[in-house]
Amino acid sequence: MRPARPVLLVLAALVVSTLVVMSPTAAQAGGRSSVTVLTFNVCGHAQGCGSWDRRETAIVRRIVASGADVVNVQEVWGVLDRLGARLAAHGYVAVASSGNEGMFAKSSTMAPVTTAGTVRSCTDQRIRAGPETDTNLWVPPRRHVENGVVWYWDGTGWFHHGEVCVDEVVQTPQSGQLALGGRASSAWAMLQVRRTKKTYLFVSAHLTTGKDSVARKRSKETARLLAGTAAVAQGRPRVFAGDFNSSIQRGKDTVGRRLRSAGFTDSYTEASSRAAVRYNSATGYGKKPKVGGSHIDRVFLPRGATASRWSLDVKVRGKKSVRPIPSDHSPVRVSLVLP
């Protein structure tokens, strides 16, 4: 049995992170922040989504064309890394993931908030005998055992194998995920607007699918979403985006009621201008996009925020959907002014 290897600890210098270090506890700068937010259920893996390979480019083009500062995506299980690699070429950086939900931020306008943390990495190396080790009575080239440590002679000196560990101070993004019950979940990230230096918590969520029969379940999921994000927001304003599977047009908008009671408003009702409102946000894969104005893909605003424009990015030509259809949902883009 190999004896236990001694561990040599080495304190390393600060590792420079590619992320901008922003303190979420610093006082907010003056002024209000103009931010564009996109939410897009890309149907990456659900039954009936169709081939991702045939739709990926169309999805990337929709996102890039939006020019959104914060991009929230849902149903990205198994495709998030591919999507992130494509978006990186257009100036977007991945800032949060729950596996099924993800978030990207435009690096020119938004900066992930980070905190300092320590990461230890260890490698197996040759550790040579120093002046503190008395080797005068050791006889090379035989190996020598001293205090359970096996030493070897390599022709120039004695050495043993041991772990050399380095503690590196790194900047870790303030982001995470929340399980909301069942298959419902969300991803969140603390982001700072570069221009105003103000910090906000952005959330990408996906609640249980179904109509009124599961409205009560979605209400409970929303309650968990509110409680969970409040615990990590550190008092910062929160912006919720995602596929809530609940809309104003549906009979039981329990999600909207729960969020309104907590002080949040639907950007659709707050927006001073709107586009493509006659279509459902879940437009489907049919020859024509679904109509009726049911918008289950939503963006909710904190107190003091306003929305100047709400738009649904539906591509039609002669009343028919332009192909390839990227997803059974169309992206919702909202221009916000945050406190």
C-alpha positions as CSV (number, residue, x, y, z in Angstrom):
1,M,0.0,0.0,0.0
2,R,1.4,3.4,-1.0
3,P,2.1,5.7,1.9
4,A,0.1,8.9,2.3
5,R,1.7,11.7,0.2
6,P,2.6,14.9,2.0
7,V,0.8,18.0,0.7
8,L,2.8,21.2,0.0
9,L,0.6,24.3,0.0
10,V,1.6,27.2,-2.1
11,L,-0.3,30.5,-1.9
12,A,-0.7,31.8,-5.5
13,A,-1.1,35.4,-6.6
14,L,-4.4,36.7,-7.7
15,V,-5.6,35.2,-10.9
16,V,-6.9,38.0,-13.3
17,S,-10.4,37.1,-14.3
18,T,-11.9,37.9,-17.7
19,L,-15.0,39.2,-15.9
20,V,-15.3,42.7,-14.7
21,V,-15.3,42.8,-10.9
22,M,-18.3,44.7,-9.8
23,S,-19.4,45.0,-6.1
24,P,-23.1,44.4,-5.7
25,T,-22.9,46.2,-2.3
26,A,-21.6,49.4,-3.7
27,A,-24.0,52.4,-3.8
28,Q,-26.0,52.5,-7.0
29,A,-25.0,55.3,-9.4
30,G,-27.5,58.0,-10.3
31,G,-29.9,57.9,-13.3
32,R,-32.1,55.2,-14.8
33,S,-30.9,52.3,-16.9
34,S,-32.3,51.6,-20.4
35,V,-32.1,47.9,-21.0
36,T,-33.5,45.7,-23.8
37,V,-34.6,42.2,-22.7
38,L,-35.4,39.2,-24.9
39,T,-37.1,36.0,-23.9
40,F,-37.2,33.1,-26.3
41,N,-38.3,29.5,-25.8
42,V,-36.1,27.9,-28.4
43,C,-37.6,24.4,-28.2
44,G,-34.2,22.7,-28.1
45,H,-35.3,19.3,-26.9
46,A,-39.0,18.9,-26.2
47,Q,-41.1,16.4,-28.1
48,G,-42.1,17.8,-31.5
49,C,-39.4,20.4,-31.7
50,G,-37.8,19.0,-34.8
51,S,-34.1,19.0,-35.8
52,W,-32.0,21.5,-33.9
53,D,-29.4,21.5,-36.7
54,R,-31.9,22.8,-39.2
55,R,-33.1,25.5,-36.8
56,E,-30.0,26.7,-35.0
57,T,-28.9,29.3,-37.5
58,A,-32.4,30.8,-37.6
59,I,-32.5,31.0,-33.8
60,V,-29.1,32.7,-33.7
61,R,-30.2,35.2,-36.3
62,R,-33.4,36.1,-34.4
63,I,-31.4,36.7,-31.2
64,V,-28.6,38.7,-32.8
65,A,-31.1,40.8,-34.8
66,S,-32.9,41.7,-31.6
67,G,-29.8,43.5,-30.3
68,A,-31.0,42.7,-26.8
69,D,-28.8,43.5,-23.8
70,V,-30.0,40.5,-21.9
71,V,-31.2,37.3,-23.7
72,N,-33.2,34.7,-21.7
73,V,-33.7,31.3,-23.3
74,Q,-35.7,28.3,-22.3
75,E,-35.7,24.6,-23.3
76,V,-32.0,24.6,-24.0
77,W,-31.1,21.2,-22.5
78,G,-28.3,19.7,-24.6
79,V,-28.0,22.7,-26.9
80,L,-27.0,25.6,-24.6
81,D,-23.3,25.3,-25.2
82,R,-23.7,25.2,-29.0
83,L,-25.9,28.2,-28.8
84,G,-23.4,30.0,-26.6
85,A,-20.6,29.3,-29.0
86,R,-22.5,30.9,-31.9
87,L,-23.6,33.9,-29.9
88,A,-20.1,34.5,-28.6
89,A,-19.1,35.6,-32.1
90,H,-21.7,38.4,-31.8
91,G,-20.5,39.8,-28.5
92,Y,-22.7,37.7,-26.1
93,V,-21.4,35.9,-23.0
94,A,-23.2,33.1,-21.1
95,V,-24.0,34.4,-17.6
96,A,-26.4,31.7,-16.2
97,S,-27.7,28.2,-16.7
98,S,-30.0,25.8,-15.0
99,G,-29.6,23.2,-17.6
100,N,-33.0,23.9,-19.1
101,E,-32.9,27.7,-18.9
102,G,-30.0,29.9,-19.9
103,M,-29.1,33.6,-20.1
104,F,-26.7,35.6,-22.2
105,A,-25.6,39.2,-21.8
106,K,-24.2,41.6,-24.4
107,S,-20.6,42.2,-23.1
108,S,-20.5,45.8,-24.5
109,T,-23.4,46.9,-22.4
110,M,-23.7,44.5,-19.4
111,A,-21.1,43.2,-16.9
112,P,-21.6,40.1,-14.7
113,V,-21.3,40.9,-11.0
114,T,-18.6,38.8,-9.4
115,T,-17.3,37.9,-5.9
116,A,-13.9,36.7,-4.9
117,G,-13.5,33.0,-4.2
118,T,-10.7,30.4,-3.8
119,V,-10.1,27.4,-6.0
120,R,-7.5,24.8,-5.1
121,S,-5.8,22.8,-7.8
122,C,-3.3,20.0,-7.1
123,T,-0.8,18.2,-9.3
124,D,1.5,15.3,-8.6
125,Q,5.1,16.5,-8.7
126,R,8.7,15.6,-7.8
127,I,9.6,17.2,-4.5
128,R,13.3,17.4,-3.9
129,A,15.0,17.1,-0.6
130,G,15.8,20.5,0.9
131,P,18.4,21.5,3.4
132,E,16.0,20.7,6.2
133,T,16.2,17.0,5.2
134,D,19.3,15.1,6.4
135,T,20.3,12.7,3.6
136,N,24.0,12.2,4.6
137,L,23.4,8.6,5.8
138,W,21.2,7.6,2.8
139,V,22.9,5.3,0.3
140,P,22.1,5.8,-3.3
141,P,20.9,4.5,-5.7
142,R,18.6,2.5,-3.5
143,R,15.3,4.0,-2.4
144,H,15.1,5.2,1.2
145,V,12.0,5.2,3.5
146,E,11.9,8.0,6.0
147,N,8.9,8.6,8.2
148,G,6.7,6.7,5.8
149,V,7.8,8.7,2.8
150,V,9.6,6.9,0.0
151,W,12.6,8.8,-1.4
152,Y,14.3,8.0,-4.7
153,W,17.8,8.9,-6.1
154,D,17.9,10.2,-9.7
155,G,21.6,10.6,-10.0
156,T,21.7,14.2,-8.9
157,G,19.7,14.2,-5.7
158,W,16.9,12.6,-3.6
159,F,13.2,13.3,-4.3
160,H,9.8,11.9,-3.5
161,H,6.4,12.2,-5.2
162,G,3.9,14.5,-3.6
163,E,1.0,16.8,-4.3
164,V,1.7,20.4,-4.8
165,C,-1.5,22.5,-4.3
166,V,-2.1,26.0,-5.4
167,D,-4.8,28.2,-3.9
168,E,-6.0,30.6,-6.6
169,V,-8.2,33.6,-5.9
170,V,-10.7,33.8,-8.7
171,Q,-13.7,36.0,-9.5
172,T,-16.9,34.0,-9.6
173,P,-20.1,35.3,-11.3
174,Q,-23.0,35.8,-9.0
175,S,-25.5,33.5,-10.8
176,G,-27.3,30.3,-10.1
177,Q,-30.5,28.2,-10.5
178,L,-33.7,27.6,-8.7
179,A,-35.8,24.4,-8.7
180,L,-39.4,25.5,-8.5
181,G,-41.1,22.1,-8.2
182,G,-41.6,19.3,-10.7
183,R,-39.9,20.2,-14.0
184,A,-40.2,24.0,-13.4
185,S,-37.0,25.8,-12.9
186,S,-35.1,29.0,-13.5
187,A,-31.7,30.5,-13.9
188,W,-30.6,33.9,-12.5
189,A,-27.7,36.3,-12.8
190,M,-26.7,39.5,-11.2
191,L,-25.7,42.0,-13.9
192,Q,-24.5,45.5,-13.9
193,V,-25.4,48.1,-16.6
194,R,-22.0,49.5,-17.8
195,R,-23.3,52.9,-18.6
196,T,-25.1,53.6,-15.3
197,K,-23.1,51.2,-13.0
198,K,-26.4,50.0,-11.6
199,T,-27.0,46.4,-10.7
200,Y,-30.1,44.2,-11.2
201,L,-31.1,40.6,-10.9
202,F,-32.3,39.0,-14.1
203,V,-34.2,35.7,-14.2
204,S,-35.0,33.3,-16.9
205,A,-37.9,31.0,-15.9
206,H,-40.0,28.1,-17.3
207,L,-43.1,27.1,-15.5
208,T,-45.3,24.0,-15.8
209,T,-47.0,23.6,-19.2
210,G,-50.8,23.2,-19.4
211,K,-53.8,25.4,-19.2
212,D,-56.2,26.2,-16.3
213,S,-56.0,22.7,-14.8
214,V,-52.4,23.4,-13.6
215,A,-52.9,27.1,-12.8
216,R,-52.7,26.5,-9.1
217,K,-49.4,24.6,-9.5
218,R,-47.9,27.5,-11.5
219,S,-49.0,29.9,-8.7
220,K,-47.0,27.8,-6.2
221,E,-44.0,27.8,-8.6
222,T,-44.2,31.5,-8.9
223,A,-44.2,31.9,-5.1
224,R,-41.0,29.8,-4.9
225,L,-39.5,31.9,-7.7
226,L,-40.2,35.1,-5.8
227,A,-38.9,33.7,-2.5
228,G,-35.8,32.2,-4.1
229,T,-34.8,35.2,-6.1
230,A,-35.5,37.6,-3.1
231,A,-33.0,35.6,-1.1
232,V,-30.2,36.2,-3.7
233,A,-31.1,39.7,-4.9
234,Q,-29.6,41.5,-2.0
235,G,-32.3,44.1,-2.3
236,R,-31.6,44.7,-6.0
237,P,-34.5,45.2,-8.5
238,R,-35.5,41.9,-10.2
239,V,-36.6,41.4,-13.8
240,F,-38.4,38.2,-14.6
241,A,-38.5,36.8,-18.1
242,G,-39.5,33.5,-19.6
243,D,-42.1,31.0,-20.6
244,F,-44.7,31.2,-17.8
245,N,-47.3,29.1,-19.6
246,S,-49.8,31.7,-18.3
247,S,-51.2,34.8,-20.0
248,I,-53.6,37.7,-19.4
249,Q,-55.8,36.3,-22.1
250,R,-56.1,32.9,-20.4
251,G,-58.9,32.4,-17.8
252,K,-56.6,31.8,-14.8
253,D,-53.5,34.0,-14.9
254,T,-52.4,32.9,-11.5
255,V,-48.8,33.8,-12.4
256,G,-49.6,37.4,-13.2
257,R,-51.7,37.7,-10.1
258,R,-49.0,36.4,-7.9
259,L,-46.4,38.7,-9.4
260,R,-48.6,41.7,-9.3
261,S,-49.3,41.1,-5.6
262,A,-45.5,41.2,-5.1
263,G,-45.2,44.5,-6.8
264,F,-44.3,43.4,-10.3
265,T,-46.0,44.5,-13.6
266,D,-46.4,42.8,-17.0
267,S,-44.3,44.7,-19.6
268,Y,-47.1,44.1,-22.1
269,T,-49.6,46.2,-20.2
270,E,-47.0,48.8,-19.3
271,A,-45.5,49.3,-22.8
272,S,-46.3,52.6,-24.5
273,S,-46.2,50.9,-27.9
274,R,-46.6,47.3,-29.0
275,A,-46.0,45.2,-32.2
276,A,-47.5,42.0,-33.5
277,V,-49.9,41.7,-30.6
278,R,-52.5,39.7,-32.6
279,Y,-50.2,36.6,-32.6
280,N,-49.7,34.1,-29.8
281,S,-46.2,34.1,-28.5
282,A,-46.4,30.3,-28.9
283,T,-46.8,30.7,-32.6
284,G,-46.4,27.0,-33.5
285,Y,-44.9,25.2,-36.5
286,G,-47.9,25.5,-38.7
287,K,-48.1,27.2,-42.1
288,K,-49.6,30.2,-40.4
289,P,-48.6,31.5,-36.9
290,K,-51.3,31.1,-34.3
291,V,-53.4,34.1,-33.6
292,G,-55.4,35.2,-30.6
293,G,-53.0,37.4,-28.7
294,S,-52.1,34.9,-25.9
295,H,-48.7,35.8,-24.7
296,I,-47.3,33.2,-22.4
297,D,-43.7,34.4,-23.0
298,R,-43.5,37.4,-20.7
299,V,-41.3,40.0,-19.0
300,F,-42.2,41.3,-15.6
301,L,-40.9,44.6,-14.3
302,P,-40.0,45.7,-10.7
303,R,-41.5,48.8,-9.0
304,G,-40.4,52.0,-10.6
305,A,-39.6,50.5,-14.0
306,T,-41.3,51.4,-17.3
307,A,-41.5,49.7,-20.7
308,S,-41.3,51.9,-23.8
309,R,-41.9,49.1,-26.4
310,W,-43.1,45.5,-26.4
311,S,-42.7,43.4,-29.6
312,L,-43.2,39.9,-30.7
313,D,-40.8,38.9,-33.5
314,V,-43.1,36.9,-35.8
315,K,-41.8,36.5,-39.4
316,V,-44.7,36.2,-41.9
317,R,-44.9,36.6,-45.7
318,G,-48.3,36.7,-47.2
319,K,-49.9,35.6,-43.9
320,K,-47.7,32.5,-43.9
321,S,-44.8,31.8,-41.5
322,V,-41.4,32.4,-43.0
323,R,-39.3,29.2,-43.0
324,P,-37.3,27.8,-41.5
325,I,-39.4,28.4,-38.4
326,P,-36.8,28.6,-35.6
327,S,-39.1,27.5,-32.7
328,D,-42.7,26.9,-31.8
329,H,-42.4,30.1,-29.8
330,S,-41.4,33.5,-31.1
331,P,-39.1,35.8,-29.2
332,V,-40.5,38.6,-27.1
333,R,-38.4,41.8,-27.0
334,V,-39.0,44.5,-24.4
335,S,-37.3,47.9,-24.1
336,L,-37.1,48.8,-20.4
337,V,-36.2,51.7,-18.2
338,L,-35.1,50.4,-14.8
339,P,-34.9,52.4,-11.6
